[in-house]
Amino acid sequence: MKVRIAQPYHDKGIEKSVLSVLRSGRLVSGPVVESFEEEIAKYLGVKNAVAVNSGTAALHLCLLASKTSGREVITTPFSFAATANTVIQAGATPVFVDVNPETFNIDPQQVEKAVTSRTVAIEPVHVFGQPAEMKAIRESAEKHGLRMIEDAAEAIGAEYNGKKIGDTDEFACFSTYATKNLHTGEGGFITTNNDEAAATFKTLRSQGQKSKYLHVNLGYNYRLTEIAAAIGMVQIKKIDQLNQRRIENANRLTSKIRDLPALTPQAVIPNVKHIYYQYTVRIDNEKAGMSREEFRKKLAVAGIETDIHWPKPIHLQPWYRENFQYTPGMFPHAEELADTVVSLPVHSSLTKEQIGYISDNLHAILDR
Ligand SMILES: Cc1ncc(COP(=O)(O)O)c(C=O)c1O
Protein backbone atom coordinates (compact mmCIF):
# COMPACT_ATOMS: atom_id res chain seq x y z
CA MET A 1 0.00 0.00 0.00
CA LYS A 2 1.16 3.56 -0.74
CA VAL A 3 0.10 6.28 1.69
CA ARG A 4 1.00 9.80 0.67
CA ILE A 5 1.70 12.58 3.16
CA ALA A 6 -0.39 15.03 1.13
CA GLN A 7 -2.91 14.78 -1.67
CA PRO A 8 -4.35 18.04 -3.05
CA TYR A 9 -8.14 17.67 -3.10
CA HIS A 10 -9.65 17.23 -6.55
CA ASP A 11 -13.02 16.14 -7.95
CA LYS A 12 -15.20 16.39 -11.06
CA GLY A 13 -16.72 19.64 -9.77
CA ILE A 14 -13.28 21.27 -9.76
CA GLU A 15 -12.56 20.06 -13.30
CA LYS A 16 -15.86 21.55 -14.49
CA SER A 17 -15.32 24.78 -12.64
CA VAL A 18 -11.79 25.26 -14.06
CA LEU A 19 -12.93 24.44 -17.59
CA SER A 20 -15.74 26.94 -17.35
CA VAL A 21 -13.27 29.70 -16.39
CA LEU A 22 -10.98 28.76 -19.29
CA ARG A 23 -13.90 28.90 -21.68
CA SER A 24 -15.09 32.24 -20.30
CA GLY A 25 -11.95 34.00 -21.56
CA ARG A 26 -11.65 35.95 -18.28
CA LEU A 27 -8.63 34.63 -16.38
CA VAL A 28 -7.83 37.33 -13.78
CA SER A 29 -9.64 39.84 -11.54
CA GLY A 30 -13.08 38.60 -12.50
CA PRO A 31 -16.32 37.31 -11.04
CA VAL A 32 -14.97 34.02 -9.71
CA VAL A 33 -12.39 35.71 -7.46
CA GLU A 34 -15.15 38.02 -6.21
CA SER A 35 -17.52 35.14 -5.47
CA PHE A 36 -14.69 33.20 -3.80
CA GLU A 37 -14.03 36.17 -1.52
CA GLU A 38 -17.73 36.44 -0.66
CA GLU A 39 -17.96 32.73 0.13
CA ILE A 40 -14.85 32.84 2.34
CA ALA A 41 -16.16 35.87 4.25
CA LYS A 42 -19.54 34.20 4.72
CA TYR A 43 -17.94 30.96 5.89
CA LEU A 44 -15.63 32.67 8.39
CA GLY A 45 -18.25 35.18 9.56
CA VAL A 46 -16.04 38.15 8.74
CA LYS A 47 -16.88 41.29 6.73
CA ASN A 48 -14.06 41.08 4.22
CA ALA A 49 -11.88 38.48 2.56
CA VAL A 50 -9.29 39.73 0.08
CA ALA A 51 -7.82 37.04 -2.17
CA VAL A 52 -4.12 37.19 -3.05
CA ASN A 53 -1.74 34.80 -4.78
CA SER A 54 -0.07 33.33 -1.66
CA GLY A 55 -0.16 33.26 2.11
CA THR A 56 3.19 35.02 1.96
CA ALA A 57 1.63 37.90 -0.03
CA ALA A 58 -1.18 38.09 2.56
CA LEU A 59 1.33 38.40 5.42
CA HIS A 60 3.44 40.93 3.53
CA LEU A 61 0.49 43.24 2.86
CA CYS A 62 -0.76 43.03 6.45
CA LEU A 63 2.69 43.81 7.85
CA LEU A 64 3.00 46.77 5.47
CA ALA A 65 -0.46 48.06 6.35
CA SER A 66 0.33 47.76 10.06
CA LYS A 67 3.23 50.18 9.60
CA THR A 68 5.72 47.77 11.09
CA SER A 69 8.72 49.19 9.19
CA GLY A 70 11.61 50.06 11.51
CA ARG A 71 9.90 48.36 14.47
CA GLU A 72 9.77 44.91 16.08
CA VAL A 73 7.25 42.12 15.49
CA ILE A 74 7.05 39.31 18.04
CA THR A 75 6.64 35.88 16.48
CA THR A 76 7.60 32.22 16.76
CA PRO A 77 10.72 30.49 15.42
CA PHE A 78 8.75 27.21 15.08
CA SER A 79 7.05 27.96 11.78
CA PHE A 80 7.56 28.08 8.05
CA ALA A 81 10.13 30.72 7.05
CA ALA A 82 7.47 32.92 5.36
CA THR A 83 6.23 33.93 8.82
CA ALA A 84 9.45 35.81 9.56
CA ASN A 85 10.67 36.51 6.01
CA THR A 86 7.68 38.78 5.41
CA VAL A 87 8.42 40.73 8.61
CA ILE A 88 11.88 41.50 7.25
CA GLN A 89 10.52 42.23 3.77
CA ALA A 90 8.16 44.78 5.37
CA GLY A 91 11.20 46.52 6.89
CA ALA A 92 10.65 45.27 10.45
CA THR A 93 12.65 43.00 12.76
CA PRO A 94 11.26 39.65 13.86
CA VAL A 95 11.68 39.08 17.58
CA PHE A 96 11.39 35.36 18.22
CA VAL A 97 10.07 33.89 21.43
CA ASP A 98 9.91 30.23 22.37
CA VAL A 99 6.92 27.92 22.04
CA ASN A 100 5.00 25.62 24.34
CA PRO A 101 6.67 22.22 23.73
CA GLU A 102 3.35 20.35 24.06
CA THR A 103 1.10 22.48 21.82
CA PHE A 104 3.91 23.71 19.51
CA ASN A 105 2.33 27.22 19.59
CA ILE A 106 3.89 30.50 20.72
CA ASP A 107 4.10 30.83 24.52
CA PRO A 108 2.03 33.86 25.65
CA GLN A 109 4.22 34.43 28.72
CA GLN A 110 7.28 34.71 26.50
CA VAL A 111 5.38 37.13 24.25
CA GLU A 112 4.64 39.39 27.23
CA LYS A 113 8.31 39.33 28.29
CA ALA A 114 9.54 40.25 24.81
CA VAL A 115 7.58 43.50 24.49
CA THR A 116 9.83 46.58 24.21
CA SER A 117 9.27 50.22 23.29
CA ARG A 118 10.01 49.22 19.67
CA THR A 119 7.37 46.46 19.48
CA VAL A 120 4.56 47.26 17.08
CA ALA A 121 2.80 43.93 16.49
CA ILE A 122 2.40 40.32 17.52
CA GLU A 123 2.26 37.66 14.82
CA PRO A 124 1.06 34.37 16.31
CA VAL A 125 0.96 31.26 14.11
CA HIS A 126 -1.84 28.69 14.47
CA VAL A 127 0.57 25.79 14.06
CA PHE A 128 -0.74 22.82 12.01
CA GLY A 129 -4.30 24.16 12.35
CA GLN A 130 -4.48 24.51 16.13
CA PRO A 131 -5.26 28.05 17.29
CA ALA A 132 -2.63 29.71 19.46
CA GLU A 133 -3.62 30.84 22.97
CA MET A 134 -5.29 33.97 21.67
CA LYS A 135 -6.88 35.19 24.91
CA ALA A 136 -3.54 35.71 26.65
CA ILE A 137 -1.88 36.98 23.46
CA ARG A 138 -4.71 39.50 22.91
CA GLU A 139 -4.36 40.68 26.51
CA SER A 140 -0.69 41.47 25.86
CA ALA A 141 -1.57 43.24 22.62
CA GLU A 142 -4.25 45.36 24.33
CA LYS A 143 -2.07 46.15 27.33
CA HIS A 144 0.77 47.45 25.14
CA GLY A 145 -1.30 48.87 22.24
CA LEU A 146 0.07 46.37 19.71
CA ARG A 147 -1.33 45.27 16.37
CA MET A 148 -2.27 41.63 15.79
CA ILE A 149 -1.44 39.87 12.55
CA GLU A 150 -2.46 36.23 12.75
CA ASP A 151 -0.57 33.78 10.58
CA ALA A 152 -3.58 31.55 9.94
CA ALA A 153 -1.94 29.97 6.87
CA GLU A 154 -2.70 26.48 8.23
CA ALA A 155 -5.97 27.19 10.03
CA ILE A 156 -8.99 27.55 7.73
CA GLY A 157 -12.06 26.48 9.71
CA ALA A 158 -10.18 26.28 13.02
CA GLU A 159 -11.99 27.76 16.01
CA TYR A 160 -11.03 29.47 19.23
CA ASN A 161 -13.72 29.68 21.94
CA GLY A 162 -16.38 28.78 19.38
CA LYS A 163 -15.38 31.54 16.95
CA LYS A 164 -13.66 30.88 13.65
CA ILE A 165 -10.10 32.04 13.21
CA GLY A 166 -10.24 34.90 10.70
CA ASP A 167 -13.25 36.69 12.23
CA THR A 168 -11.14 39.60 13.41
CA ASP A 169 -11.17 43.40 13.53
CA GLU A 170 -7.45 43.19 12.79
CA PHE A 171 -5.82 40.91 10.21
CA ALA A 172 -5.65 37.17 9.65
CA CYS A 173 -3.64 35.66 6.79
CA PHE A 174 -4.45 32.33 5.18
CA SER A 175 -2.63 30.19 2.61
CA THR A 176 -4.36 28.11 -0.03
CA TYR A 177 -1.15 26.39 -1.16
CA ALA A 178 -1.59 22.98 -2.83
CA THR A 179 -1.42 20.85 0.31
CA LYS A 180 -3.61 23.04 2.54
CA ASN A 181 -7.05 21.91 3.82
CA LEU A 182 -8.53 24.21 1.16
CA HIS A 183 -6.20 24.78 -1.78
CA THR A 184 -6.06 26.76 -5.00
CA GLY A 185 -2.68 25.41 -6.18
CA GLU A 186 -0.98 28.60 -4.99
CA GLY A 187 -2.95 31.32 -3.26
CA GLY A 188 -4.05 32.95 -0.06
CA PHE A 189 -6.32 35.57 1.44
CA ILE A 190 -6.58 38.19 4.16
CA THR A 191 -9.63 38.51 6.39
CA THR A 192 -10.66 41.58 8.39
CA ASN A 193 -13.74 43.42 9.64
CA ASN A 194 -11.94 46.65 8.77
CA ASP A 195 -13.50 47.87 5.49
CA GLU A 196 -10.94 50.59 4.92
CA ALA A 197 -8.01 48.18 5.29
CA ALA A 198 -9.71 45.68 2.97
CA ALA A 199 -10.07 48.40 0.30
CA THR A 200 -6.37 49.23 0.69
CA PHE A 201 -5.41 45.55 0.33
CA LYS A 202 -7.40 45.42 -2.92
CA THR A 203 -5.34 48.26 -4.35
CA LEU A 204 -2.05 46.90 -2.99
CA ARG A 205 -2.54 43.48 -4.56
CA SER A 206 -2.85 45.09 -7.99
CA GLN A 207 0.00 47.60 -8.32
CA GLY A 208 -1.74 50.10 -6.04
CA GLN A 209 -4.54 50.69 -8.55
CA LYS A 210 -7.77 52.17 -7.19
CA SER A 211 -9.26 52.01 -10.66
CA LYS A 212 -7.72 51.04 -13.99
CA TYR A 213 -4.29 52.74 -14.36
CA LEU A 214 -4.86 55.01 -11.38
CA HIS A 215 -2.09 54.09 -8.92
CA VAL A 216 -2.81 55.51 -5.46
CA ASN A 217 -0.40 53.20 -3.61
CA LEU A 218 2.94 51.55 -4.27
CA GLY A 219 1.51 48.11 -4.90
CA TYR A 220 2.49 44.63 -6.02
CA ASN A 221 1.23 41.95 -8.34
CA TYR A 222 -0.37 39.73 -5.73
CA ARG A 223 -3.51 38.92 -7.73
CA LEU A 224 -5.16 35.51 -7.53
CA THR A 225 -6.17 34.02 -10.89
CA GLU A 226 -9.75 33.12 -11.79
CA ILE A 227 -8.66 29.50 -12.32
CA ALA A 228 -7.23 29.35 -8.81
CA ALA A 229 -10.42 30.87 -7.39
CA ALA A 230 -12.49 28.33 -9.33
CA ILE A 231 -10.56 25.51 -7.65
CA GLY A 232 -11.16 27.11 -4.24
CA MET A 233 -14.86 27.84 -4.87
CA VAL A 234 -15.69 24.15 -5.03
CA GLN A 235 -13.84 23.42 -1.79
CA ILE A 236 -15.16 26.34 0.28
CA LYS A 237 -18.61 24.76 -0.02
CA LYS A 238 -17.34 21.52 1.49
CA ILE A 239 -14.55 22.70 3.76
CA ASP A 240 -16.28 21.59 6.97
CA GLN A 241 -16.65 18.11 5.50
CA LEU A 242 -13.00 18.06 4.36
CA ASN A 243 -11.82 19.27 7.79
CA GLN A 244 -14.04 16.72 9.52
CA ARG A 245 -12.31 13.89 7.66
CA ARG A 246 -8.93 15.14 8.85
CA ILE A 247 -10.24 15.43 12.42
CA GLU A 248 -11.55 11.87 12.31
CA ASN A 249 -8.28 10.60 10.85
CA ALA A 250 -6.34 12.43 13.57
CA ASN A 251 -8.59 11.07 16.32
CA ARG A 252 -8.15 7.52 15.03
CA LEU A 253 -4.39 7.90 14.91
CA THR A 254 -4.33 9.38 18.42
CA SER A 255 -6.36 6.50 19.83
CA LYS A 256 -3.94 3.99 18.28
CA ILE A 257 -0.83 5.90 19.36
CA ARG A 258 -2.02 6.10 22.99
CA ASP A 259 -0.32 2.81 23.85
CA LEU A 260 2.93 3.66 22.09
CA PRO A 261 5.06 5.47 24.69
CA ALA A 262 7.63 6.46 22.03
CA LEU A 263 5.19 8.83 20.30
CA THR A 264 3.46 11.92 21.70
CA PRO A 265 0.97 13.75 19.49
CA GLN A 266 0.68 17.57 19.47
CA ALA A 267 -1.36 18.46 22.59
CA VAL A 268 -4.71 20.12 21.92
CA ILE A 269 -5.78 22.89 24.31
CA PRO A 270 -9.41 23.14 25.52
CA ASN A 271 -11.88 25.39 23.68
CA VAL A 272 -10.29 25.05 20.26
CA LYS A 273 -11.16 23.24 17.08
CA HIS A 274 -7.94 21.89 15.57
CA ILE A 275 -8.34 21.22 11.84
CA TYR A 276 -5.19 19.13 11.35
CA TYR A 277 -3.36 20.60 8.43
CA GLN A 278 -0.68 18.30 9.79
CA TYR A 279 -0.83 15.46 12.28
CA THR A 280 2.49 15.79 14.03
CA VAL A 281 3.97 13.68 16.80
CA ARG A 282 7.19 13.86 18.78
CA ILE A 283 9.35 10.76 18.86
CA ASP A 284 11.37 9.74 21.92
CA ASN A 285 14.43 8.00 20.46
CA GLU A 286 15.19 6.05 23.60
CA LYS A 287 11.68 4.68 24.00
CA ALA A 288 11.54 3.96 20.27
CA GLY A 289 14.92 2.26 20.32
CA MET A 290 15.79 4.05 17.09
CA SER A 291 16.45 7.48 15.63
CA ARG A 292 13.78 9.58 13.93
CA GLU A 293 15.37 8.85 10.56
CA GLU A 294 15.34 5.08 11.17
CA PHE A 295 11.68 5.33 12.19
CA ARG A 296 10.83 7.26 9.02
CA LYS A 297 12.78 4.79 6.87
CA LYS A 298 10.81 1.87 8.29
CA LEU A 299 7.55 3.64 7.51
CA ALA A 300 8.84 4.47 4.02
CA VAL A 301 9.62 0.78 3.41
CA ALA A 302 5.95 0.08 4.23
CA GLY A 303 4.97 2.75 1.65
CA ILE A 304 3.97 5.36 4.25
CA GLU A 305 5.26 8.84 3.54
CA THR A 306 6.15 11.17 6.41
CA ASP A 307 7.61 14.65 6.61
CA ILE A 308 9.33 16.92 9.10
CA HIS A 309 7.60 20.21 9.90
CA TRP A 310 10.04 21.80 10.50
CA PRO A 311 13.57 20.35 10.62
CA LYS A 312 15.19 23.68 11.59
CA PRO A 313 13.58 26.53 13.52
CA ILE A 314 13.68 29.82 11.64
CA HIS A 315 16.34 31.45 13.86
CA LEU A 316 18.80 28.64 12.99
CA GLN A 317 18.25 28.85 9.22
CA PRO A 318 21.51 29.80 7.47
CA TRP A 319 20.27 33.21 6.24
CA TYR A 320 19.03 34.15 9.72
CA ARG A 321 22.26 33.07 11.38
CA GLU A 322 24.27 35.11 8.87
CA ASN A 323 22.16 38.23 9.32
CA PHE A 324 21.24 38.10 13.04
CA GLN A 325 23.12 37.00 16.13
CA TYR A 326 21.19 33.77 16.62
CA THR A 327 22.84 30.71 18.13
CA PRO A 328 21.61 27.24 19.10
CA GLY A 329 20.11 27.14 22.60
CA MET A 330 18.25 30.45 22.36
CA PHE A 331 14.80 28.86 21.93
CA PRO A 332 15.24 25.37 23.38
CA HIS A 333 11.65 24.16 22.96
CA ALA A 334 11.49 25.13 19.29
CA GLU A 335 14.89 23.52 18.74
CA GLU A 336 13.88 20.32 20.48
CA LEU A 337 10.70 20.13 18.43
CA ALA A 338 12.69 20.55 15.23
CA ASP A 339 14.80 17.55 16.29
CA THR A 340 11.91 15.29 17.35
CA VAL A 341 8.76 15.98 15.28
CA VAL A 342 7.39 13.73 12.55
CA SER A 343 4.25 14.42 10.52
CA LEU A 344 2.11 11.40 9.58
CA PRO A 345 -0.49 11.34 6.77
CA VAL A 346 -3.85 12.84 7.88
CA HIS A 347 -5.28 14.39 4.67
CA SER A 348 -8.94 14.20 3.70
CA SER A 349 -8.50 11.62 0.92
CA LEU A 350 -7.20 8.87 3.24
CA THR A 351 -9.42 5.83 3.66
CA LYS A 352 -10.19 4.05 6.95
CA GLU A 353 -8.08 1.16 5.65
CA GLN A 354 -5.11 3.46 5.11
CA ILE A 355 -5.41 4.89 8.63
CA GLY A 356 -5.59 1.30 9.94
CA TYR A 357 -2.54 0.43 7.86
CA ILE A 358 -0.57 3.36 9.34
CA SER A 359 -1.58 2.34 12.89
CA ASP A 360 -0.67 -1.32 12.29
CA ASN A 361 2.74 -0.30 10.98
CA LEU A 362 3.37 2.10 13.87
CA HIS A 363 2.73 -0.80 16.22
CA ALA A 364 4.80 -3.26 14.19
CA ILE A 365 7.73 -0.82 14.25
CA LEU A 366 7.45 0.43 17.82
CA ASP A 367 5.87 -2.35 19.94
CA ARG A 368 8.68 -3.73 22.09
C1 LIG B 1 2.67 28.84 8.92
C2 LIG B 1 2.77 29.30 7.49
N1 LIG B 1 2.96 30.61 7.24
C3 LIG B 1 3.03 31.08 5.99
C4 LIG B 1 2.91 30.25 4.90
C5 LIG B 1 3.06 30.82 3.54
O1 LIG B 1 2.01 30.53 2.67
P1 LIG B 1 2.28 30.37 1.08
O2 LIG B 1 3.08 29.14 0.89
O3 LIG B 1 0.90 30.27 0.52
O4 LIG B 1 2.98 31.60 0.63
C6 LIG B 1 2.70 28.88 5.11
C7 LIG B 1 2.50 27.94 4.01
O5 LIG B 1 3.04 27.36 3.30
C8 LIG B 1 2.65 28.39 6.44
O6 LIG B 1 2.48 27.08 6.66
The ligand as an ORCA input file, in Angstrom:
! r2SCAN-3c Opt
* xyz 0 1
  C       2.674     28.838      8.919
  C       2.772     29.304      7.493
  N       2.961     30.612      7.240
  C       3.030     31.076      5.992
  C       2.914     30.248      4.901
  C       3.062     30.824      3.537
  O       2.011     30.535      2.667
  P       2.281     30.370      1.084
  O       3.083     29.140      0.891
  O       0.899     30.275      0.519
  O       2.977     31.597      0.631
  C       2.700     28.879      5.110
  C       2.495     27.935      4.010
  O       3.035     27.361      3.301
  C       2.649     28.388      6.436
  O       2.478     27.082      6.661
*
